[in-house]
């Protein structure tokens, strides 16, 4: 619920997602706090929808996708949001730290794809970093 609490404190009403195991705790926490979780059929749609919410409401749009291809599938929509200067937060899952660079499922260098199109790209490595990093990203 850590991520959801930060989102709620910033008046986030919607989270767009394509559900995956890496991100389930975020989505469960969001639902518990009354944030509407909208499940879509392709990851790029999560960011297009978050971008639309941002443009229409003036609030930050939030997309949450699973690791690897879940994250990489959003790059077109992230670039679109960047060109429109829309405030969009993309939260992507990742393989467990202990499994990094060991052939874990969906373990790829996701951040390098986004550094040129995002204001900030970070990896959270411990639980105590979650709230401060999400706040900073917003």
C-alpha positions as CSV (number, residue, x, y, z in Angstrom):
1,X,0.0,0.0,0.0
2,X,3.0,2.3,0.1
3,X,2.8,3.4,-3.5
4,X,-1.0,3.7,-3.3
5,X,-0.8,6.0,-0.3
6,X,1.6,8.3,-2.1
7,X,-0.7,8.3,-5.2
8,X,-3.7,9.0,-3.0
9,X,-2.0,11.9,-1.3
10,X,-1.5,13.5,-4.8
11,X,-5.2,13.1,-5.6
12,X,-4.6,10.3,-8.2
13,X,-8.1,8.9,-9.1
14,X,-7.1,6.4,-11.7
15,X,-4.3,3.9,-12.3
16,X,-4.1,2.3,-15.8
17,X,-2.6,-1.1,-16.0
18,X,-2.2,-4.4,-17.7
19,X,-2.1,-6.7,-14.7
20,X,1.0,-8.7,-14.0
21,X,2.6,-10.4,-11.0
22,X,5.4,-7.9,-10.5
23,X,2.9,-5.1,-9.9
24,X,0.0,-6.8,-8.1
25,X,0.7,-5.3,-4.7
26,X,0.5,-1.7,-6.1
27,X,-2.9,-2.5,-7.7
28,X,-4.3,-4.1,-4.6
29,X,-3.2,-1.2,-2.5
30,X,-4.7,1.3,-5.0
31,X,-8.1,-0.5,-4.9
32,X,-8.1,-0.6,-1.1
33,X,-7.6,3.2,-1.0
34,X,-10.3,3.9,-3.6
35,X,-8.2,4.6,-6.6
36,X,-9.9,3.2,-9.7
37,X,-7.8,0.5,-11.4
38,X,-8.5,0.3,-15.1
39,X,-7.1,-2.8,-16.7
40,X,-6.4,-2.5,-20.5
41,X,-5.4,-5.0,-23.2
42,X,-2.0,-3.6,-24.1
43,X,0.6,-1.8,-22.1
44,X,0.9,1.1,-24.5
45,X,-2.7,1.9,-23.7
46,X,-1.9,2.4,-20.1
47,X,0.3,5.4,-20.9
48,X,-2.0,6.8,-23.6
49,X,-4.8,6.7,-21.0
50,X,-2.7,8.2,-18.3
51,X,-1.7,10.9,-20.8
52,X,-5.3,11.6,-21.6
53,X,-6.3,11.9,-17.9
54,X,-3.4,14.3,-17.4
55,X,-4.3,16.5,-20.3
56,X,-8.0,16.6,-19.4
57,X,-7.7,17.0,-15.6
58,X,-4.4,18.8,-15.1
59,X,-3.5,16.0,-12.6
60,X,-0.7,13.5,-13.0
61,X,-1.6,10.4,-15.0
62,X,-0.4,7.1,-13.7
63,X,0.4,3.9,-15.6
64,X,1.5,0.7,-13.9
65,X,3.0,-2.2,-16.0
66,X,4.8,-5.4,-15.4
67,X,8.5,-5.9,-16.0
68,X,10.4,-6.4,-19.3
69,X,8.1,-6.3,-22.3
70,X,5.4,-4.7,-20.1
71,X,7.6,-1.7,-19.7
72,X,9.2,-1.6,-23.2
73,X,5.8,-1.8,-24.8
74,X,5.0,1.7,-23.4
75,X,7.8,3.6,-25.0
76,X,5.8,5.1,-27.9
77,X,3.1,6.5,-25.6
78,X,5.8,7.8,-23.2
79,X,7.4,9.7,-26.1
80,X,4.0,11.0,-27.0
81,X,3.4,12.3,-23.4
82,X,6.9,13.9,-23.4
83,X,6.2,15.8,-26.6
84,X,2.9,17.0,-25.1
85,X,4.6,17.9,-21.8
86,X,2.0,15.8,-20.0
87,X,2.8,14.9,-16.4
88,X,2.7,11.1,-16.5
89,X,4.1,8.6,-14.0
90,X,5.0,5.2,-15.3
91,X,5.7,2.6,-12.7
92,X,7.2,-0.6,-14.0
93,X,7.9,-3.9,-12.4
94,X,11.3,-5.5,-12.3
95,X,12.9,-8.8,-11.5
96,X,14.0,-9.2,-7.9
97,X,17.4,-7.6,-7.2
98,X,19.0,-10.9,-6.4
99,X,18.0,-12.3,-9.8
100,X,19.3,-9.3,-11.8
101,X,21.6,-10.2,-14.7
102,X,21.1,-13.9,-14.1
103,X,18.5,-14.7,-16.8
104,X,15.4,-14.0,-14.6
105,X,12.1,-13.8,-16.3
106,X,11.7,-10.4,-18.0
107,X,15.0,-9.0,-16.7
108,X,16.2,-6.5,-19.2
109,X,17.8,-3.0,-19.0
110,X,14.5,-1.1,-19.0
111,X,15.8,2.3,-17.9
112,X,18.2,2.8,-20.8
113,X,15.3,2.9,-23.2
114,X,13.6,5.7,-21.3
115,X,16.4,8.0,-20.3
116,X,16.1,10.2,-23.4
117,X,12.3,10.6,-23.1
118,X,11.8,10.9,-19.4
119,X,12.5,13.6,-16.8
120,X,13.6,11.0,-14.4
121,X,14.2,7.2,-14.5
122,X,15.0,5.4,-11.2
123,X,15.2,1.9,-9.8
124,X,14.0,1.4,-6.3
125,X,16.2,-1.0,-4.5
126,X,14.7,-1.1,-1.0
127,X,11.3,-0.8,0.7
128,X,12.3,2.4,2.5
129,X,13.0,4.1,-0.8
130,X,9.5,3.5,-2.2
131,X,7.6,6.5,-0.8
132,X,10.3,9.1,-1.1
133,X,11.1,8.1,-4.7
134,X,7.5,8.0,-5.8
135,X,7.0,11.4,-4.2
136,X,10.1,12.8,-5.9
137,X,9.0,11.4,-9.2
138,X,5.6,13.0,-8.9
